[in-house]
Amino acid sequence: MKNEIPDNNNDTVKLAFSVTFDDGTTISDGAIVISRADWLNMTGQEKLSKIADVISKKMSGTKGE
């Protein structure tokens, strides 16, 4: 996780991240948005797990070649 950025409306927080997969594919400027309440109640590990869950769900919904 690169950064945690409170969003302008103060009800959400962007979790900015970058990831490199085993095959060398990189997402360098990714971000997910969570509620401010969730952000306040999550540990660092829970935030990383949330990012991993979102990436996993998005990747499983794409068609590979």
N, CA, C and O atoms as a Maestro MAE file, in Angstrom:
{
 s_m_m2io_version
 :::
 2.0.0
}

f_m_ct {
 s_m_title
 :::
 protein
 m_atom[260] {
  # First column is atom index #
  i_m_mmod_type
  r_m_x_coord
  r_m_y_coord
  r_m_z_coord
  i_m_residue_number
  s_m_chain_name
  s_m_pdb_residue_name
  s_m_pdb_atom_name
  i_m_atomic_number
  :::
  1 25 0.861 -1.159 0.000 1 A "MET " " N  " 7
  2 3 0.000 0.000 0.000 1 A "MET " " CA " 6
  3 2 0.909 1.223 0.000 1 A "MET " " C  " 6
  4 15 1.831 1.333 0.808 1 A "MET " " O  " 8
  5 25 0.629 2.136 -0.920 2 A "LYS " " N  " 7
  6 3 1.468 3.320 -1.052 2 A "LYS " " CA " 6
  7 2 1.000 4.474 -0.184 2 A "LYS " " C  " 6
  8 15 1.812 5.230 0.350 2 A "LYS " " O  " 8
  9 25 -0.330 4.608 -0.044 3 A "ASN " " N  " 7
  10 3 -0.834 5.779 0.667 3 A "ASN " " CA " 6
  11 2 -2.291 5.572 1.039 3 A "ASN " " C  " 6
  12 15 -2.980 4.739 0.450 3 A "ASN " " O  " 8
  13 25 -2.751 6.325 2.010 4 A "GLU " " N  " 7
  14 3 -4.152 6.368 2.398 4 A "GLU " " CA " 6
  15 2 -4.595 7.818 2.268 4 A "GLU " " C  " 6
  16 15 -4.091 8.689 2.977 4 A "GLU " " O  " 8
  17 25 -5.542 8.082 1.359 5 A "ILE " " N  " 7
  18 3 -5.907 9.452 1.017 5 A "ILE " " CA " 6
  19 2 -7.381 9.704 1.340 5 A "ILE " " C  " 6
  20 15 -8.256 9.150 0.673 5 A "ILE " " O  " 8
  21 25 -7.672 10.530 2.352 6 A "PRO " " N  " 7
  22 3 -9.076 10.880 2.608 6 A "PRO " " CA " 6
  23 2 -9.670 11.566 1.376 6 A "PRO " " C  " 6
  24 15 -9.068 12.479 0.812 6 A "PRO " " O  " 8
  25 25 -10.849 11.116 0.970 7 A "ASP " " N  " 7
  26 3 -11.498 11.673 -0.208 7 A "ASP " " CA " 6
  27 2 -12.120 13.026 0.126 7 A "ASP " " C  " 6
  28 15 -12.320 13.352 1.296 7 A "ASP " " O  " 8
  29 25 -12.418 13.797 -0.892 8 A "ASN " " N  " 7
  30 3 -12.919 15.159 -0.702 8 A "ASN " " CA " 6
  31 2 -14.199 15.228 0.117 8 A "ASN " " C  " 6
  32 15 -14.408 16.191 0.855 8 A "ASN " " O  " 8
  33 25 -15.062 14.217 -0.003 9 A "ASN " " N  " 7
  34 3 -16.338 14.295 0.704 9 A "ASN " " CA " 6
  35 2 -16.233 13.838 2.156 9 A "ASN " " C  " 6
  36 15 -17.226 13.849 2.883 9 A "ASN " " O  " 8
  37 25 -15.031 13.434 2.581 10 A "ASN " " N  " 7
  38 3 -14.743 13.046 3.967 10 A "ASN " " CA " 6
  39 2 -15.484 11.808 4.453 10 A "ASN " " C  " 6
  40 15 -15.383 11.462 5.630 10 A "ASN " " O  " 8
  41 25 -16.224 11.133 3.580 11 A "ASP " " N  " 7
  42 3 -16.901 9.903 3.979 11 A "ASP " " CA " 6
  43 2 -16.175 8.666 3.480 11 A "ASP " " C  " 6
  44 15 -16.526 7.545 3.849 11 A "ASP " " O  " 8
  45 25 -15.164 8.863 2.645 12 A "THR " " N  " 7
  46 3 -14.428 7.742 2.082 12 A "THR " " CA " 6
  47 2 -12.924 8.007 2.120 12 A "THR " " C  " 6
  48 15 -12.467 9.140 2.271 12 A "THR " " O  " 8
  49 25 -12.184 6.924 1.980 13 A "VAL " " N  " 7
  50 3 -10.721 6.995 1.944 13 A "VAL " " CA " 6
  51 2 -10.247 6.132 0.781 13 A "VAL " " C  " 6
  52 15 -10.714 5.006 0.608 13 A "VAL " " O  " 8
  53 25 -9.313 6.665 -0.021 14 A "LYS " " N  " 7
  54 3 -8.704 5.888 -1.096 14 A "LYS " " CA " 6
  55 2 -7.463 5.195 -0.553 14 A "LYS " " C  " 6
  56 15 -6.613 5.820 0.082 14 A "LYS " " O  " 8
  57 25 -7.372 3.894 -0.813 15 A "LEU " " N  " 7
  58 3 -6.164 3.151 -0.492 15 A "LEU " " CA " 6
  59 2 -5.389 2.995 -1.793 15 A "LEU " " C  " 6
  60 15 -5.767 2.200 -2.654 15 A "LEU " " O  " 8
  61 25 -4.314 3.747 -1.936 16 A "ALA " " N  " 7
  62 3 -3.505 3.714 -3.155 16 A "ALA " " CA " 6
  63 2 -2.481 2.587 -3.021 16 A "ALA " " C  " 6
  64 15 -1.904 2.383 -1.953 16 A "ALA " " O  " 8
  65 25 -2.264 1.859 -4.116 17 A "PHE " " N  " 7
  66 3 -1.356 0.720 -4.058 17 A "PHE " " CA " 6
  67 2 -0.679 0.493 -5.398 17 A "PHE " " C  " 6
  68 15 -1.099 1.024 -6.426 17 A "PHE " " O  " 8
  69 25 0.366 -0.300 -5.363 18 A "SER " " N  " 7
  70 3 0.979 -0.833 -6.573 18 A "SER " " CA " 6
  71 2 1.260 -2.305 -6.300 18 A "SER " " C  " 6
  72 15 1.502 -2.705 -5.161 18 A "SER " " O  " 8
  73 25 1.223 -3.099 -7.357 19 A "VAL " " N  " 7
  74 3 1.460 -4.537 -7.213 19 A "VAL " " CA " 6
  75 2 2.145 -5.053 -8.465 19 A "VAL " " C  " 6
  76 15 1.844 -4.617 -9.577 19 A "VAL " " O  " 8
  77 25 3.069 -5.987 -8.275 20 A "THR " " N  " 7
  78 3 3.711 -6.669 -9.397 20 A "THR " " CA " 6
  79 2 3.451 -8.157 -9.225 20 A "THR " " C  " 6
  80 15 3.766 -8.735 -8.185 20 A "THR " " O  " 8
  81 25 2.875 -8.774 -10.251 21 A "PHE " " N  " 7
  82 3 2.559 -10.187 -10.221 21 A "PHE " " CA " 6
  83 2 3.779 -11.015 -10.612 21 A "PHE " " C  " 6
  84 15 4.757 -10.483 -11.137 21 A "PHE " " O  " 8
  85 25 3.716 -12.321 -10.353 22 A "ASP " " N  " 7
  86 3 4.826 -13.227 -10.645 22 A "ASP " " CA " 6
  87 2 5.295 -13.160 -12.094 22 A "ASP " " C  " 6
  88 15 6.481 -13.340 -12.370 22 A "ASP " " O  " 8
  89 25 4.371 -12.902 -13.022 23 A "ASP " " N  " 7
  90 3 4.739 -12.866 -14.446 23 A "ASP " " CA " 6
  91 2 5.306 -11.513 -14.881 23 A "ASP " " C  " 6
  92 15 5.612 -11.316 -16.057 23 A "ASP " " O  " 8
  93 25 5.446 -10.582 -13.932 24 A "GLY " " N  " 7
  94 3 6.010 -9.273 -14.246 24 A "GLY " " CA " 6
  95 2 4.975 -8.203 -14.534 24 A "GLY " " C  " 6
  96 15 5.325 -7.026 -14.629 24 A "GLY " " O  " 8
  97 25 3.704 -8.577 -14.676 25 A "THR " " N  " 7
  98 3 2.640 -7.607 -14.889 25 A "THR " " CA " 6
  99 2 2.541 -6.699 -13.664 25 A "THR " " C  " 6
  100 15 2.577 -7.166 -12.526 25 A "THR " " O  " 8
  101 25 2.417 -5.396 -13.915 26 A "THR " " N  " 7
  102 3 2.407 -4.431 -12.815 26 A "THR " " CA " 6
  103 2 1.181 -3.525 -12.885 26 A "THR " " C  " 6
  104 15 0.788 -3.072 -13.959 26 A "THR " " O  " 8
  105 25 0.598 -3.275 -11.744 27 A "ILE " " N  " 7
  106 3 -0.380 -2.202 -11.579 27 A "ILE " " CA " 6
  107 2 0.343 -1.174 -10.721 27 A "ILE " " C  " 6
  108 15 0.590 -1.413 -9.538 27 A "ILE " " O  " 8
  109 25 0.680 -0.043 -11.306 28 A "SER " " N  " 7
  110 3 1.519 0.913 -10.584 28 A "SER " " CA " 6
  111 2 0.734 1.998 -9.854 28 A "SER " " C  " 6
  112 15 1.230 2.566 -8.882 28 A "SER " " O  " 8
  113 25 -0.469 2.292 -10.301 29 A "ASP " " N  " 7
  114 3 -1.247 3.370 -9.692 29 A "ASP " " CA " 6
  115 2 -2.671 2.922 -9.415 29 A "ASP " " C  " 6
  116 15 -3.622 3.539 -9.896 29 A "ASP " " O  " 8
  117 25 -2.825 1.860 -8.649 30 A "GLY " " N  " 7
  118 3 -4.162 1.378 -8.321 30 A "GLY " " CA " 6
  119 2 -4.706 2.080 -7.090 30 A "GLY " " C  " 6
  120 15 -3.952 2.613 -6.276 30 A "GLY " " O  " 8
  121 25 -6.024 2.072 -6.967 31 A "ALA " " N  " 7
  122 3 -6.661 2.625 -5.770 31 A "ALA " " CA " 6
  123 2 -8.025 1.980 -5.596 31 A "ALA " " C  " 6
  124 15 -8.734 1.728 -6.571 31 A "ALA " " O  " 8
  125 25 -8.383 1.718 -4.365 32 A "ILE " " N  " 7
  126 3 -9.749 1.312 -4.045 32 A "ILE " " CA " 6
  127 2 -10.276 2.312 -3.032 32 A "ILE " " C  " 6
  128 15 -9.508 2.981 -2.340 32 A "ILE " " O  " 8
  129 25 -11.597 2.406 -2.954 33 A "VAL " " N  " 7
  130 3 -12.230 3.354 -2.043 33 A "VAL " " CA " 6
  131 2 -13.008 2.572 -0.993 33 A "VAL " " C  " 6
  132 15 -13.782 1.673 -1.323 33 A "VAL " " O  " 8
  133 25 -12.799 2.917 0.264 34 A "ILE " " N  " 7
  134 3 -13.553 2.328 1.363 34 A "ILE " " CA " 6
  135 2 -14.168 3.443 2.184 34 A "ILE " " C  " 6
  136 15 -13.768 4.603 2.079 34 A "ILE " " O  " 8
  137 25 -15.140 3.083 2.999 35 A "SER " " N  " 7
  138 3 -15.761 4.115 3.848 35 A "SER " " CA " 6
  139 2 -14.772 4.569 4.918 35 A "SER " " C  " 6
  140 15 -13.884 3.822 5.327 35 A "SER " " O  " 8
  141 25 -14.944 5.777 5.348 36 A "ARG " " N  " 7
  142 3 -14.074 6.323 6.399 36 A "ARG " " CA " 6
  143 2 -14.238 5.508 7.690 36 A "ARG " " C  " 6
  144 15 -13.263 5.273 8.404 36 A "ARG " " O  " 8
  145 25 -15.461 5.081 7.983 37 A "ALA " " N  " 7
  146 3 -15.710 4.282 9.186 37 A "ALA " " CA " 6
  147 2 -14.948 2.955 9.113 37 A "ALA " " C  " 6
  148 15 -14.326 2.544 10.093 37 A "ALA " " O  " 8
  149 25 -14.995 2.281 7.951 38 A "ASP " " N  " 7
  150 3 -14.244 1.033 7.790 38 A "ASP " " CA " 6
  151 2 -12.754 1.285 7.960 38 A "ASP " " C  " 6
  152 15 -12.059 0.526 8.635 38 A "ASP " " O  " 8
  153 25 -12.270 2.360 7.339 39 A "TRP " " N  " 7
  154 3 -10.852 2.707 7.399 39 A "TRP " " CA " 6
  155 2 -10.390 2.897 8.848 39 A "TRP " " C  " 6
  156 15 -9.316 2.430 9.228 39 A "TRP " " O  " 8
  157 25 -11.200 3.578 9.646 40 A "LEU " " N  " 7
  158 3 -10.845 3.828 11.034 40 A "LEU " " CA " 6
  159 2 -10.809 2.552 11.867 40 A "LEU " " C  " 6
  160 15 -10.074 2.466 12.851 40 A "LEU " " O  " 8
  161 25 -11.611 1.557 11.467 41 A "ASN " " N  " 7
  162 3 -11.713 0.322 12.241 41 A "ASN " " CA " 6
  163 2 -10.817 -0.804 11.730 41 A "ASN " " C  " 6
  164 15 -10.781 -1.872 12.341 41 A "ASN " " O  " 8
  165 25 -10.095 -0.599 10.630 42 A "MET " " N  " 7
  166 3 -9.266 -1.651 10.042 42 A "MET " " CA " 6
  167 2 -7.809 -1.521 10.471 42 A "MET " " C  " 6
  168 15 -7.275 -0.419 10.592 42 A "MET " " O  " 8
  169 25 -7.180 -2.676 10.697 43 A "THR " " N  " 7
  170 3 -5.743 -2.689 10.930 43 A "THR " " CA " 6
  171 2 -5.034 -2.578 9.586 43 A "THR " " C  " 6
  172 15 -5.665 -2.695 8.536 43 A "THR " " O  " 8
  173 25 -3.746 -2.355 9.619 44 A "GLY " " N  " 7
  174 3 -2.974 -2.306 8.376 44 A "GLY " " CA " 6
  175 2 -3.106 -3.596 7.584 44 A "GLY " " C  " 6
  176 15 -3.248 -3.561 6.362 44 A "GLY " " O  " 8
  177 25 -3.061 -4.738 8.271 45 A "GLN " " N  " 7
  178 3 -3.190 -6.035 7.594 45 A "GLN " " CA " 6
  179 2 -4.569 -6.187 6.954 45 A "GLN " " C  " 6
  180 15 -4.689 -6.728 5.855 45 A "GLN " " O  " 8
  181 25 -5.601 -5.714 7.635 46 A "GLU " " N  " 7
  182 3 -6.956 -5.791 7.072 46 A "GLU " " CA " 6
  183 2 -7.081 -4.922 5.820 46 A "GLU " " C  " 6
  184 15 -7.777 -5.296 4.876 46 A "GLU " " O  " 8
  185 25 -6.422 -3.779 5.803 47 A "LYS " " N  " 7
  186 3 -6.439 -2.914 4.621 47 A "LYS " " CA " 6
  187 2 -5.746 -3.604 3.452 47 A "LYS " " C  " 6
  188 15 -6.237 -3.561 2.324 47 A "LYS " " O  " 8
  189 25 -4.594 -4.247 3.721 48 A "LEU " " N  " 7
  190 3 -3.892 -4.987 2.670 48 A "LEU " " CA " 6
  191 2 -4.738 -6.146 2.167 48 A "LEU " " C  " 6
  192 15 -4.780 -6.410 0.966 48 A "LEU " " O  " 8
  193 25 -5.407 -6.834 3.069 49 A "SER " " N  " 7
  194 3 -6.277 -7.948 2.674 49 A "SER " " CA " 6
  195 2 -7.437 -7.453 1.821 49 A "SER " " C  " 6
  196 15 -7.835 -8.126 0.870 49 A "SER " " O  " 8
  197 25 -7.980 -6.294 2.146 50 A "LYS " " N  " 7
  198 3 -9.071 -5.707 1.361 50 A "LYS " " CA " 6
  199 2 -8.605 -5.422 -0.063 50 A "LYS " " C  " 6
  200 15 -9.311 -5.727 -1.024 50 A "LYS " " O  " 8
  201 25 -7.413 -4.836 -0.197 51 A "ILE " " N  " 7
  202 3 -6.857 -4.562 -1.518 51 A "ILE " " CA " 6
  203 2 -6.681 -5.876 -2.281 51 A "ILE " " C  " 6
  204 15 -7.056 -5.969 -3.450 51 A "ILE " " O  " 8
  205 25 -6.114 -6.884 -1.628 52 A "ALA " " N  " 7
  206 3 -5.892 -8.184 -2.277 52 A "ALA " " CA " 6
  207 2 -7.211 -8.818 -2.708 52 A "ALA " " C  " 6
  208 15 -7.293 -9.394 -3.793 52 A "ALA " " O  " 8
  209 25 -8.238 -8.718 -1.877 53 A "ASP " " N  " 7
  210 3 -9.551 -9.276 -2.222 53 A "ASP " " CA " 6
  211 2 -10.140 -8.603 -3.453 53 A "ASP " " C  " 6
  212 15 -10.665 -9.277 -4.340 53 A "ASP " " O  " 8
  213 25 -10.056 -7.288 -3.510 54 A "VAL " " N  " 7
  214 3 -10.600 -6.546 -4.652 54 A "VAL " " CA " 6
  215 2 -9.844 -6.916 -5.932 54 A "VAL " " C  " 6
  216 15 -10.461 -7.160 -6.968 54 A "VAL " " O  " 8
  217 25 -8.516 -6.957 -5.862 55 A "ILE " " N  " 7
  218 3 -7.718 -7.326 -7.036 55 A "ILE " " CA " 6
  219 2 -8.079 -8.729 -7.488 55 A "ILE " " C  " 6
  220 15 -8.263 -8.971 -8.681 55 A "ILE " " O  " 8
  221 25 -8.180 -9.645 -6.555 56 A "SER " " N  " 7
  222 3 -8.498 -11.037 -6.880 56 A "SER " " CA " 6
  223 2 -9.856 -11.149 -7.571 56 A "SER " " C  " 6
  224 15 -9.987 -11.849 -8.575 56 A "SER " " O  " 8
  225 25 -10.852 -10.468 -7.042 57 A "LYS " " N  " 7
  226 3 -12.192 -10.508 -7.644 57 A "LYS " " CA " 6
  227 2 -12.181 -9.908 -9.045 57 A "LYS " " C  " 6
  228 15 -12.809 -10.449 -9.955 57 A "LYS " " O  " 8
  229 25 -11.478 -8.807 -9.224 58 A "LYS " " N  " 7
  230 3 -11.410 -8.164 -10.546 58 A "LYS " " CA " 6
  231 2 -10.648 -9.033 -11.542 58 A "LYS " " C  " 6
  232 15 -11.034 -9.135 -12.707 58 A "LYS " " O  " 8
  233 25 -9.585 -9.649 -11.090 59 A "MET " " N  " 7
  234 3 -8.768 -10.487 -11.990 59 A "MET " " CA " 6
  235 2 -9.532 -11.742 -12.391 59 A "MET " " C  " 6
  236 15 -9.410 -12.185 -13.533 59 A "MET " " O  " 8
  237 25 -10.307 -12.321 -11.500 60 A "SER " " N  " 7
  238 3 -11.044 -13.529 -11.827 60 A "SER " " CA " 6
  239 2 -12.202 -13.222 -12.777 60 A "SER " " C  " 6
  240 15 -12.730 -14.133 -13.415 60 A "SER " " O  " 8
  241 25 -12.600 -11.961 -12.880 61 A "GLY " " N  " 7
  242 3 -13.668 -11.554 -13.778 61 A "GLY " " CA " 6
  243 2 -13.182 -11.163 -15.156 61 A "GLY " " C  " 6
  244 15 -13.987 -10.808 -16.017 61 A "GLY " " O  " 8
  245 25 -11.856 -11.221 -15.386 62 A "THR " " N  " 7
  246 3 -11.304 -10.857 -16.691 62 A "THR " " CA " 6
  247 2 -10.983 -12.095 -17.476 62 A "THR " " C  " 6
  248 15 -10.824 -13.174 -16.906 62 A "THR " " O  " 8
  249 25 -10.884 -11.954 -18.773 63 A "LYS " " N  " 7
  250 3 -10.542 -13.072 -19.663 63 A "LYS " " CA " 6
  251 2 -9.043 -13.039 -19.942 63 A "LYS " " C  " 6
  252 15 -8.524 -12.041 -20.442 63 A "LYS " " O  " 8
  253 25 -8.359 -14.111 -19.625 64 A "GLY " " N  " 7
  254 3 -6.937 -14.216 -19.927 64 A "GLY " " CA " 6
  255 2 -6.733 -14.752 -21.330 64 A "GLY " " C  " 6
  256 15 -7.642 -15.334 -21.923 64 A "GLY " " O  " 8
  257 25 -5.540 -14.554 -21.854 65 A "GLU " " N  " 7
  258 3 -5.231 -15.065 -23.185 65 A "GLU " " CA " 6
  259 2 -4.378 -16.286 -23.072 65 A "GLU " " C  " 6
  260 15 -4.005 -16.874 -24.087 65 A "GLU " " O  " 8
  :::
 }
 m_bond[259] {
  # First column is bond index #
  i_m_from
  i_m_to
  i_m_order
  :::
  1 1 2 1
  2 2 3 1
  3 3 4 2
  4 3 5 1
  5 5 6 1
  6 6 7 1
  7 7 8 2
  8 7 9 1
  9 9 10 1
  10 10 11 1
  11 11 12 2
  12 11 13 1
  13 13 14 1
  14 14 15 1
  15 15 16 2
  16 15 17 1
  17 17 18 1
  18 18 19 1
  19 19 20 2
  20 19 21 1
  21 21 22 1
  22 22 23 1
  23 23 24 2
  24 23 25 1
  25 25 26 1
  26 26 27 1
  27 27 28 2
  28 27 29 1
  29 29 30 1
  30 30 31 1
  31 31 32 2
  32 31 33 1
  33 33 34 1
  34 34 35 1
  35 35 36 2
  36 35 37 1
  37 37 38 1
  38 38 39 1
  39 39 40 2
  40 39 41 1
  41 41 42 1
  42 42 43 1
  43 43 44 2
  44 43 45 1
  45 45 46 1
  46 46 47 1
  47 47 48 2
  48 47 49 1
  49 49 50 1
  50 50 51 1
  51 51 52 2
  52 51 53 1
  53 53 54 1
  54 54 55 1
  55 55 56 2
  56 55 57 1
  57 57 58 1
  58 58 59 1
  59 59 60 2
  60 59 61 1
  61 61 62 1
  62 62 63 1
  63 63 64 2
  64 63 65 1
  65 65 66 1
  66 66 67 1
  67 67 68 2
  68 67 69 1
  69 69 70 1
  70 70 71 1
  71 71 72 2
  72 71 73 1
  73 73 74 1
  74 74 75 1
  75 75 76 2
  76 75 77 1
  77 77 78 1
  78 78 79 1
  79 79 80 2
  80 79 81 1
  81 81 82 1
  82 82 83 1
  83 83 84 2
  84 83 85 1
  85 85 86 1
  86 86 87 1
  87 87 88 2
  88 87 89 1
  89 89 90 1
  90 90 91 1
  91 91 92 2
  92 91 93 1
  93 93 94 1
  94 94 95 1
  95 95 96 2
  96 95 97 1
  97 97 98 1
  98 98 99 1
  99 99 100 2
  100 99 101 1
  101 101 102 1
  102 102 103 1
  103 103 104 2
  104 103 105 1
  105 105 106 1
  106 106 107 1
  107 107 108 2
  108 107 109 1
  109 109 110 1
  110 110 111 1
  111 111 112 2
  112 111 113 1
  113 113 114 1
  114 114 115 1
  115 115 116 2
  116 115 117 1
  117 117 118 1
  118 118 119 1
  119 119 120 2
  120 119 121 1
  121 121 122 1
  122 122 123 1
  123 123 124 2
  124 123 125 1
  125 125 126 1
  126 126 127 1
  127 127 128 2
  128 127 129 1
  129 129 130 1
  130 130 131 1
  131 131 132 2
  132 131 133 1
  133 133 134 1
  134 134 135 1
  135 135 136 2
  136 135 137 1
  137 137 138 1
  138 138 139 1
  139 139 140 2
  140 139 141 1
  141 141 142 1
  142 142 143 1
  143 143 144 2
  144 143 145 1
  145 145 146 1
  146 146 147 1
  147 147 148 2
  148 147 149 1
  149 149 150 1
  150 150 151 1
  151 151 152 2
  152 151 153 1
  153 153 154 1
  154 154 155 1
  155 155 156 2
  156 155 157 1
  157 157 158 1
  158 158 159 1
  159 159 160 2
  160 159 161 1
  161 161 162 1
  162 162 163 1
  163 163 164 2
  164 163 165 1
  165 165 166 1
  166 166 167 1
  167 167 168 2
  168 167 169 1
  169 169 170 1
  170 170 171 1
  171 171 172 2
  172 171 173 1
  173 173 174 1
  174 174 175 1
  175 175 176 2
  176 175 177 1
  177 177 178 1
  178 178 179 1
  179 179 180 2
  180 179 181 1
  181 181 182 1
  182 182 183 1
  183 183 184 2
  184 183 185 1
  185 185 186 1
  186 186 187 1
  187 187 188 2
  188 187 189 1
  189 189 190 1
  190 190 191 1
  191 191 192 2
  192 191 193 1
  193 193 194 1
  194 194 195 1
  195 195 196 2
  196 195 197 1
  197 197 198 1
  198 198 199 1
  199 199 200 2
  200 199 201 1
  201 201 202 1
  202 202 203 1
  203 203 204 2
  204 203 205 1
  205 205 206 1
  206 206 207 1
  207 207 208 2
  208 207 209 1
  209 209 210 1
  210 210 211 1
  211 211 212 2
  212 211 213 1
  213 213 214 1
  214 214 215 1
  215 215 216 2
  216 215 217 1
  217 217 218 1
  218 218 219 1
  219 219 220 2
  220 219 221 1
  221 221 222 1
  222 222 223 1
  223 223 224 2
  224 223 225 1
  225 225 226 1
  226 226 227 1
  227 227 228 2
  228 227 229 1
  229 229 230 1
  230 230 231 1
  231 231 232 2
  232 231 233 1
  233 233 234 1
  234 234 235 1
  235 235 236 2
  236 235 237 1
  237 237 238 1
  238 238 239 1
  239 239 240 2
  240 239 241 1
  241 241 242 1
  242 242 243 1
  243 243 244 2
  244 243 245 1
  245 245 246 1
  246 246 247 1
  247 247 248 2
  248 247 249 1
  249 249 250 1
  250 250 251 1
  251 251 252 2
  252 251 253 1
  253 253 254 1
  254 254 255 1
  255 255 256 2
  256 255 257 1
  257 257 258 1
  258 258 259 1
  259 259 260 2
  :::
 }
}
